[in-house]
Amino acid sequence: MSALKKPDTEAREFLFTRDDFVRIKQLIYRHAGISLSDAKTDMVYSRIGRRLRALDILSFKQYLDRLEQQNDADEWQAFTNALTTNLTSFFREEHHFPILAEHLVKLAAGKAGRPLRIWCSAASTGEEPYSIAMTACEAFNTLHPPVSIVATDIDTNVLATAAAGVYPVDRIKKMDAARVRRFFEKGTGKHDGLVRMKKGLRELIQFHQLNLLDAQWPFREPFDVIFCRNVMIYFDKPTQGKIIEKFITLMHEESLLLAGHSENFLYVSDQLQLLGKTVYKLKTNGVARSSLFTHRKTT
Ligand SMILES: C[S@@+](CC[C@H](N)C(=O)[O-])C[C@H]1O[C@@H](n2cnc3c(N)ncnc32)[C@H](O)[C@@H]1O
């Protein structure tokens, strides 16, 4: 198989063939559900090339043989981290946050006494779960809102950033000043140019690694709100369908499931209804799934 050349015929640093690309495509699909199109060839070369450089390996074939033969969990994680796309921002797709606030207040009024459960299932570097936490604080006008937020992602690097809650100040340049004062502290000295989420807000969120493709998820009780935004676009329809089926087992009649702007879950499930603005709930004539849950204490 001939080596893939850059379009300008500039020689590549590492030997990278079409077979190597196809092999990477199959491995990441099996491992993370991510479907890579041929248009991602250069992206794959550049991101996995960094692993070859770090390990002092000269060909993709050698790297992939090593990955598969040694079955080293850390290298599998580095391989996966290299191939995820983590674009996110604070209050991305802003229209969802007033809907979230209204929903939380309504549920709290009806079910006082238990924290509202929110799962942010592709949390990336944390901007989304922190936007959820800020929304909850604002909705209940307290830094201790009655919510429990779990934020997960497959990528351990982005989760470490999320848990630290430290961002370049540019990330919040469009944010309302009162919000910034309430929820962020500004870095000084060697931290100049950085902001950190205040401790109280960080403590509202539990960060865990979770692969949406895993056969078992560590949750038993339903969530009141599930954010699954801008991750399904990386999966094919059969994979989306399996994940949605599992989300459905973690929803009750009033739960909301929020998708990204270009994602449509009606194509992969007939158990959901669209409320508008890519917000879904269970169909009212669906099984009353909340009754399937015992109220055991789990994550
Ligand atoms: C483009 S970001 C979206 C972040 C955020 N939800 C938003 O809308 O701004 C997609 C995230 O999905 C994560 N991801 C990709 N495959 C995954 C999988 N199989 N399980 C869990 N997370 C996954 C990536 O690591 C990445 O952080």
The ligand as an SDF file (V2000), in Angstrom:
LIG
                    3D

 27 29  0  0  0  0  0  0  0  0999 V2000
  -17.4490   18.6680   20.6930 C   0  0  0  0  0  0  0  0  0  0  0  0
  -17.3360   18.1690   22.3750 S   0  0  0  0  0  0  0  0  0  0  0  0
  -18.8970   18.7230   22.9920 C   0  0  0  0  0  0  0  0  0  0  0  0
  -18.7700   19.3320   24.3760 C   0  0  0  0  0  0  0  0  0  0  0  0
  -20.0510   19.8960   24.9690 C   0  0  0  0  0  0  0  0  0  0  0  0
  -21.0410   18.8590   25.1380 N   0  0  0  0  0  0  0  0  0  0  0  0
  -20.6000   21.0230   24.1330 C   0  0  0  0  0  0  0  0  0  0  0  0
  -21.6290   20.8340   23.4570 O   0  0  0  0  0  0  0  0  0  0  0  0
  -20.0080   22.1040   24.1280 O   0  0  0  0  0  0  0  0  0  0  0  0
  -17.5860   16.3890   22.2640 C   0  0  0  0  0  0  0  0  0  0  0  0
  -17.0840   15.6450   23.5010 C   0  0  0  0  0  0  0  0  0  0  0  0
  -17.5490   14.2960   23.4080 O   0  0  0  0  0  0  0  0  0  0  0  0
  -16.5500   13.4580   23.9620 C   0  0  0  0  0  0  0  0  0  0  0  0
  -16.7340   12.0660   23.4870 N   0  0  0  0  0  0  0  0  0  0  0  0
  -16.4480   11.5510   22.2600 C   0  0  0  0  0  0  0  0  0  0  0  0
  -16.7190   10.2390   22.2360 N   0  0  0  0  0  0  0  0  0  0  0  0
  -17.2010    9.9120   23.4500 C   0  0  0  0  0  0  0  0  0  0  0  0
  -17.6550    8.7010   24.0470 C   0  0  0  0  0  0  0  0  0  0  0  0
  -17.6570    7.5390   23.3660 N   0  0  0  0  0  0  0  0  0  0  0  0
  -18.0790    8.7250   25.3280 N   0  0  0  0  0  0  0  0  0  0  0  0
  -18.0610    9.8870   26.0310 C   0  0  0  0  0  0  0  0  0  0  0  0
  -17.6290   11.0700   25.5420 N   0  0  0  0  0  0  0  0  0  0  0  0
  -17.2110   11.0790   24.2610 C   0  0  0  0  0  0  0  0  0  0  0  0
  -15.2400   14.0870   23.4930 C   0  0  0  0  0  0  0  0  0  0  0  0
  -14.1490   13.6850   24.2850 O   0  0  0  0  0  0  0  0  0  0  0  0
  -15.5630   15.5730   23.5870 C   0  0  0  0  0  0  0  0  0  0  0  0
  -15.1000   16.1340   24.7910 O   0  0  0  0  0  0  0  0  0  0  0  0
  1  2  1  0
  2  3  1  0
  2 10  1  0
  3  4  1  0
  4  5  1  0
  5  6  1  0
  5  7  1  0
  7  8  2  0
  7  9  1  0
 10 11  1  0
 11 12  1  0
 11 26  1  0
 12 13  1  0
 13 14  1  0
 13 24  1  0
 14 15  1  0
 14 23  1  0
 15 16  2  0
 16 17  1  0
 17 18  1  0
 17 23  2  0
 18 19  1  0
 18 20  2  0
 20 21  1  0
 21 22  2  0
 22 23  1  0
 24 25  1  0
 24 26  1  0
 26 27  1  0
M  CHG  2   2   1   9  -1
M  END
$$$$
